[in-house]
Every structure is written in C-alpha cells, then in structure tokens.
Amino acid sequence: MSKPIVAIVGRPNVGKSTFFNYLAGRRISIIDDTPGVTRDRIYAESEWRGRKFTIIDTGGIEPNTDDYIKQQMIQQAHIAIDMAHVIIMLVDVKTGLTALDEEVANILRKADKPVLLAVNKVDNPGQPPADIYEFYNLGMGEIYPISSIHGLGIGELLDAVYEHFPSAEELSEDEDAIKVAVIGRPNVGKSSIINRILGEERVIVSDIPGTTRDAIDTHFEVNGKRYVFIDTAGIRRQSRVDDEIEKYSVLRSWAAVDRADVCLIMLDARDGVTEQDTRIAGYAHEQGKASIIVVNKWDLVEKQTGTLEEYRKKVGQDLEYMNYAPIVFVSAKTGQRVHRLFELIDYVFDQASLRIQTGVLNDVLNEAIAMVQPPSDKGKRLKIYYMTQTGIRPPSFVLFVNDAELMHYSYERYLKNTLRSNFGFEGTPIWFTVREKGDKT
C-alpha cells in the first residue's frame, strides 16, 4: 500500500537535513553550515504511531543571483507541494524571520495541502524563547518549536502531521491495479515503449535526454486487468545532474520505483549494461521489486547466429544479483516482442505474490538441509529449526536458528535457490530474516 508523503521545505541552512536525518533514524543527508550543501534530493521511510510514511528532504538552494534563488525556491516549493500529502515548513529561530521565509510561506499558503510551521533550533528545554512569536507573521497558523539536534518538540509536531495523513482507503485508490514503473537512463526509450504498449501517443517522445521531467501515471486496462504505467525521467549519474528541476526528476524516478509493483528496467541494446544501469537495477532489487529487464532498440543491433543468447548471457553476468529477472529483447520503434511485456508483467507480479504453506515450506527446507549441511564455526554448527513466510511482494521469510551469526551468505543463497527451484519466484527478489529461536524482535 502507498505511504503518505511528507515534504520538508524551507530556505537554506534552517536545519532541514538534520531534521530529516532525525526522522529517518540514520545519517542520510549531508549536514554542513554551507547553504546548498545537500546536492542530492533524498527521501527515506519513517514511522509514527504505527503509520509508515515517506519523508523528502528538499535540500538547500545554491544561490548565485537573487533571481536564481527566487526561481529555484519557487520550483522546489511547487514540486514539494505537488508530491506531498503534508508539508513541514522549517524556519530558524536563531536568524529570525527573513524575506526568503516569507517567499516560501507565500507559495505554501496558496496550496491546497496541510502546512505545519516548525521553528527549528529551539535547543533548550522549557519555555520557548519569545523570538519564536515573530513567525506568526507568516500567517501559517500554529507554531511548533523543535530542536532537530536534540529531538525536542518533534513528537508534538509529528502528532500534528499524523492528523493530516490521508486514510488508507484514499491511498489505496489504485490498489487493484498493477503499478508498473518504467525506469532507466535518459533516452533508452521509456516513453516510446509506453506509447507502443498503449497504442497511442500518450507521452512526449524526443531524442533529447530529459524530455520527461515528471513521473507520469497512465491508466490502462486490457483483458479485464487494470494497470498503471509510470513513465519516469531518465536517471543520470548524480555528477551529471546540474539542474535543480532534473534533480527532482531523479527523485520522482526513485519514488516511482518505491510505489511500483513491477519495474521495467530499460537498457539500450547498443550500449550494453552501463554503470548507471547497474545502479538503477540495484535500486529496484534493494527495494524488493519484481523486475523485467527490457533490452530496447534490438532492431539496431547487427546480428548473427547466437547474438541474442550471447547478449543475454552478458546481461546476466553484468546484473548477476538480478539473475531471477527475465530478459526480453524488444524494439519500441518496430513493436518487436513488445506484446510479450503484458504477459511477463502479469507473470512476475503473480510470482512475487506467491504464498507457500508453512508445512510445505519446511518439507523443502528439511530436504535442503539434508542435502547440504549448514555451516559451522569453531565447532558450533548452524541449526535451522523452521521457516515461515511473513509477506509477499517481495516474498519474505523468517528462519529461526540457534545462532544467527552462523548463517553465512552463501548458505542463505543456497536456500533461496532451493526455494526458486521448488516454487518459482521468477522475476522477484526473496527476502530472508534470520532470528534466533525465542527472539521476539
């Protein structure tokens, strides 16, 4: 199910990254006193009162001229408004109210989104300083004094954020549709493949990298099944992303992966698997997404006997960690094999949704243990008592053992391969959690 999105916005150097890191529970954003130091647009998952939500650190603005600052500030604020369900506007009590704060507030006040004003750097417990009251001049309603460094006041702020979350029913509007994110480097044919699938020009197609700025949802129905295709901006190496708008396009692309059920990972047949392709595919893998590797522009490759199988083998080697993902060779231009995509999307979605009865699962586990003995260390051998499935999409399993430290990654890989050989799970990662018997966590 989709999660509420909370965007953190504000002028540079008010502590957005520190606040983001506090909510994320780990140091993700770079923290520095220099305005504009957060160059990546980063998001993470957090949880409050049992409700998971996505937080977006909108980063700082890199100032050159006053016009540039204003232009980028407006762009950041509008994109945050567009993506978020709730917006936290952060200001700094130590520097006081500034003209840039007023600019941000002017934009956010016009939005049809809940906006909560957090006054940061109130670092001493007790009665907040009188300086916070000048921020009422922004006309944003109640003020929430917080300290991102010490965690003061954040609980009260999150309680208010929680009250504005959309209901689970609202977020599940497309729950019965298979959501398909089409991801890849710029200009590999993502928009073209969607247009070919849909049979019409739904998405702008251009040879200029970066034409698709946003993640665009297209609803489609075929044979009684509903799909949502998410066309995303091309994801470049971060060093190539110089433009603030394109940085947000990359953010949208990563977010598209997060809310997708199936990822079509697009490659350009002429280029093979590039370093950036491995990064993109790796993100889908890490997020547990069912995936199909789509090698586009196959019509432009010179072929001879065995070309396709050699190419398939090379892709499998370069993306070895995704050896579960089917590979299909297509041409969005000619339509070659594009018709196979619906069949594969349905297939990997069903495979990622498989549930295995605990009894059957443990029969297979016991047979695997009998065939290949678990590892040992310093005379102590790993014992696996039983396994149970805890989730789908991706298929997730808990293994109860005598000592979790004894579980070697190679044996874990062996068990995953055993599950695949018995049950399939094609096109999807498999997640294991190893717990010691009696461990309730």
PyMOL commands that set and color helices and strands:
alter all, ss='L'
color gray80, all
select helices_A, chain A and resi 16-24+66-83+99-109+130-138+154-163+168-171+190-198+238-240+244-259+275-286+298-300+307-318+320-322+340-352+358-371+404-406+409-423
alter helices_A, ss='H'
color red, helices_A
select strands_A, chain A and resi 5-9+42-48+51-57+86-92+115-120+143-145+178-184+216-222+225-231+262-268+290-296+327-329+376-377+380-381+384-391+396-401+431-436
alter strands_A, ss='S'
color yellow, strands_A
deselect
rebuild
show_as cartoon
